[in-house]
Amino acid sequence: MKLLHRRKTKTNIAREGEKHAAGFLKRQGYHILERNCRTRLGELDIVALDGDVVSFVEVKSRKSEFLPPEASVTLAKRRQIIRLAKAYLVSKSLTSYPCRFDIVSVVFTADKPTCELIKNAFLADGR
């Protein structure tokens, strides 16, 4: 019998990364509110509570450590996440809560995926 090995596509890596990131955040004490929150404007990877702070988490996954995954969160991407976050806070009546923007970097190595949390990765003005 021939075993078929599923090749990891970019989409599969992203999905796996988000799954690992969510588990990692839970172990860090975050309460996941939503994953893959889609709107007509785009998608928020993870929305979570860290204490009383609403955290909008962008997950970046890679198969190697050649370039840090968080390096691909460009200014344009940050601006899009900020727009989505503002709309999310209004739609869920959470505008009185403080919020921040975090990145979870997931690197798939031979052993197991490693996750790194970057709190306050960027500010609400995109910097």
C-alpha positions in Angstrom: 0.0 0.0 0.0 1.3 3.4 -1.0 1.2 6.1 1.7 0.3 9.6 0.4 2.0 12.4 2.1 0.0 15.6 2.0 2.2 18.5 0.9 1.9 21.5 3.1 0.4 24.3 1.0 0.5 27.9 2.0 -3.2 27.6 3.1 -2.6 24.5 5.1 0.4 26.1 6.8 -1.7 29.2 7.7 -4.6 27.1 9.1 -2.2 24.9 11.1 -0.4 28.0 12.4 -3.7 29.6 13.5 -4.6 26.4 15.3 -1.3 26.3 17.1 -1.4 30.0 17.8 -4.9 29.8 19.4 -3.7 26.9 21.7 -0.6 28.9 22.6 -2.6 32.0 23.5 -4.9 29.9 25.7 -1.9 28.6 27.6 -0.8 32.2 28.0 -4.1 33.1 29.7 -5.9 34.6 26.7 -9.6 34.0 26.2 -10.3 33.4 22.5 -13.4 35.4 21.4 -13.3 34.6 17.7 -11.1 33.0 15.1 -11.1 33.8 11.4 -13.5 36.7 11.9 -14.5 37.5 8.3 -16.1 40.7 7.1 -16.4 42.3 3.7 -13.4 44.4 4.6 -11.1 41.4 5.4 -10.3 38.9 8.1 -9.1 39.1 11.7 -7.1 36.0 12.5 -7.8 35.9 16.3 -9.7 38.2 18.6 -9.1 37.5 22.2 -9.3 38.9 25.7 -6.1 39.3 27.7 -7.4 40.3 31.1 -9.7 43.3 30.2 -7.8 44.1 27.0 -9.2 43.2 23.6 -6.3 41.8 21.6 -6.4 41.6 17.8 -3.9 38.9 16.9 -2.3 38.5 13.5 -0.8 35.1 13.0 2.1 34.6 10.7 3.3 31.1 9.9 6.4 29.8 8.1 8.1 26.5 7.4 11.6 28.0 8.1 13.2 30.8 10.1 14.8 32.4 7.0 12.7 35.6 7.5 10.8 36.2 10.7 7.1 35.7 10.0 6.2 39.0 11.7 8.3 40.8 9.1 5.5 40.3 6.6 3.0 42.4 8.6 3.5 45.5 6.3 2.2 49.0 7.0 -0.7 48.3 4.6 -1.6 45.1 6.5 -1.4 46.9 9.8 -3.8 49.6 8.5 -6.2 47.0 7.3 -6.2 45.2 10.7 -6.8 48.5 12.5 -9.8 49.3 10.2 -11.2 45.8 10.9 -10.6 46.1 14.6 -12.4 49.4 14.8 -15.4 47.9 13.0 -15.3 44.9 15.2 -15.3 46.9 18.4 -18.3 49.0 17.2 -20.2 45.9 16.0 -19.7 44.1 19.4 -20.3 47.2 21.6 -16.7 46.9 22.9 -15.6 50.5 22.3 -15.1 51.1 26.0 -12.5 48.3 26.3 -8.8 49.0 25.7 -7.3 47.2 22.8 -4.0 46.3 21.3 -2.4 44.6 18.3 -0.4 41.5 18.9 1.4 39.1 16.5 2.0 35.4 17.0 4.8 34.1 14.9 4.6 30.3 14.2 7.6 28.5 12.7 7.2 24.9 11.7 10.5 23.0 12.4 11.3 19.3 12.2 10.5 18.8 15.9 7.3 20.8 16.4 5.9 24.3 15.7 7.3 27.0 17.9 5.2 30.1 18.7 6.4 33.5 19.8 4.1 36.3 21.0 4.8 39.9 20.2 2.5 42.0 22.4 1.8 45.6 21.3 3.4 44.8 17.9 2.1 48.0 16.5 0.0 51.0 17.5 -3.5 52.0 16.4 -2.0 54.6 14.1 -0.1 51.9 12.2 3.3 52.4 13.7 
